[in-house]
């Protein structure tokens, strides 16, 4: 059982790392190209769009780490 939990923790962490790298290398540099007037709206949209991807993985990582 411990090996399965460790494997799930590793997979969850790797998936989160992939999302973080994608955001760092693609999304954040794109923000520099946005019009200053629409930046706030774009930032809110980004947060709403990425939360459904990140939140379940973060919750899974927390549960697995505290097991």
Short mmCIF file of the C-alpha atoms (twelve columns), coordinates in Angstrom:
data_MODEL
# 
_entry.id   MODEL 
# 
loop_
_atom_site.group_PDB 
_atom_site.id 
_atom_site.type_symbol 
_atom_site.label_atom_id 
_atom_site.label_alt_id 
_atom_site.label_comp_id 
_atom_site.label_asym_id 
_atom_site.label_seq_id 
_atom_site.Cartn_x 
_atom_site.Cartn_y 
_atom_site.Cartn_z 
_atom_site.pdbx_PDB_model_num 
ATOM 1  C CA . UNK A 1  0.000   0.000  0.000   1 
ATOM 2  C CA . UNK A 2  2.840   2.399  0.831   1 
ATOM 3  C CA . UNK A 3  4.400   1.909  -2.620  1 
ATOM 4  C CA . UNK A 4  1.125   2.750  -4.317  1 
ATOM 5  C CA . UNK A 5  0.738   5.919  -2.255  1 
ATOM 6  C CA . UNK A 6  4.311   6.973  -3.012  1 
ATOM 7  C CA . UNK A 7  3.759   6.338  -6.713  1 
ATOM 8  C CA . UNK A 8  0.552   8.372  -6.673  1 
ATOM 9  C CA . UNK A 9  2.350   11.180 -4.818  1 
ATOM 10 C CA . UNK A 10 5.168   11.165 -7.377  1 
ATOM 11 C CA . UNK A 11 2.739   11.192 -10.315 1 
ATOM 12 C CA . UNK A 12 0.717   14.015 -8.807  1 
ATOM 13 C CA . UNK A 13 3.865   16.041 -8.144  1 
ATOM 14 C CA . UNK A 14 5.138   15.493 -11.678 1 
ATOM 15 C CA . UNK A 15 1.816   16.579 -13.149 1 
ATOM 16 C CA . UNK A 16 1.861   19.738 -11.037 1 
ATOM 17 C CA . UNK A 17 5.461   20.403 -12.058 1 
ATOM 18 C CA . UNK A 18 4.454   20.147 -15.724 1 
ATOM 19 C CA . UNK A 19 1.651   22.651 -15.259 1 
ATOM 20 C CA . UNK A 20 3.950   25.013 -13.353 1 
ATOM 21 C CA . UNK A 21 6.578   24.898 -16.109 1 
ATOM 22 C CA . UNK A 22 3.943   25.475 -18.778 1 
ATOM 23 C CA . UNK A 23 2.637   28.527 -16.935 1 
ATOM 24 C CA . UNK A 24 6.166   29.863 -16.293 1 
ATOM 25 C CA . UNK A 25 7.366   29.409 -19.870 1 
ATOM 26 C CA . UNK A 26 4.195   30.106 -21.872 1 
ATOM 27 C CA . UNK A 27 1.536   31.952 -19.911 1 
ATOM 28 C CA . UNK A 28 3.536   34.481 -17.915 1 
ATOM 29 C CA . UNK A 29 5.614   35.699 -20.903 1 
ATOM 30 C CA . UNK A 30 2.345   36.082 -22.825 1 
ATOM 31 C CA . UNK A 31 1.088   38.491 -20.150 1 
ATOM 32 C CA . UNK A 32 3.774   40.985 -21.223 1 
ATOM 33 C CA . UNK A 33 2.098   41.227 -24.632 1 
ATOM 34 C CA . UNK A 34 -1.361  42.020 -23.293 1 
ATOM 35 C CA . UNK A 35 -2.882  45.443 -23.493 1 
ATOM 36 C CA . UNK A 36 -2.608  47.148 -20.073 1 
ATOM 37 C CA . UNK A 37 -6.321  48.000 -20.093 1 
ATOM 38 C CA . UNK A 38 -7.333  44.341 -20.460 1 
ATOM 39 C CA . UNK A 39 -4.628  42.871 -18.230 1 
ATOM 40 C CA . UNK A 40 -6.835  42.552 -15.156 1 
ATOM 41 C CA . UNK A 41 -9.574  40.804 -17.119 1 
ATOM 42 C CA . UNK A 42 -7.039  38.453 -18.720 1 
ATOM 43 C CA . UNK A 43 -5.518  37.636 -15.344 1 
ATOM 44 C CA . UNK A 44 -8.951  36.827 -13.892 1 
ATOM 45 C CA . UNK A 45 -9.739  34.606 -16.883 1 
ATOM 46 C CA . UNK A 46 -6.403  32.815 -16.514 1 
ATOM 47 C CA . UNK A 47 -7.085  32.150 -12.831 1 
ATOM 48 C CA . UNK A 48 -10.556 30.803 -13.561 1 
ATOM 49 C CA . UNK A 49 -9.328  28.633 -16.426 1 
ATOM 50 C CA . UNK A 50 -6.346  27.092 -14.653 1 
ATOM 51 C CA . UNK A 51 -7.968  26.474 -11.268 1 
ATOM 52 C CA . UNK A 52 -9.961  23.395 -12.390 1 
ATOM 53 C CA . UNK A 53 -6.680  21.844 -13.574 1 
ATOM 54 C CA . UNK A 54 -4.506  22.729 -10.610 1 
ATOM 55 C CA . UNK A 55 -6.868  22.560 -7.641  1 
ATOM 56 C CA . UNK A 56 -7.676  18.809 -7.779  1 
ATOM 57 C CA . UNK A 57 -3.997  17.959 -8.206  1 
ATOM 58 C CA . UNK A 58 -2.998  20.167 -5.285  1 
ATOM 59 C CA . UNK A 59 -5.686  18.632 -3.091  1 
ATOM 60 C CA . UNK A 60 -4.587  15.124 -4.091  1 
ATOM 61 C CA . UNK A 61 -0.950  15.976 -3.365  1 
ATOM 62 C CA . UNK A 62 -1.909  17.333 0.066   1 
ATOM 63 C CA . UNK A 63 -3.975  14.266 0.930   1 
ATOM 64 C CA . UNK A 64 -1.276  11.883 -0.238  1 
ATOM 65 C CA . UNK A 65 1.442   13.778 1.639   1 
ATOM 66 C CA . UNK A 66 -0.554  13.706 4.860   1 
ATOM 67 C CA . UNK A 67 -1.443  10.015 4.601   1 
# 
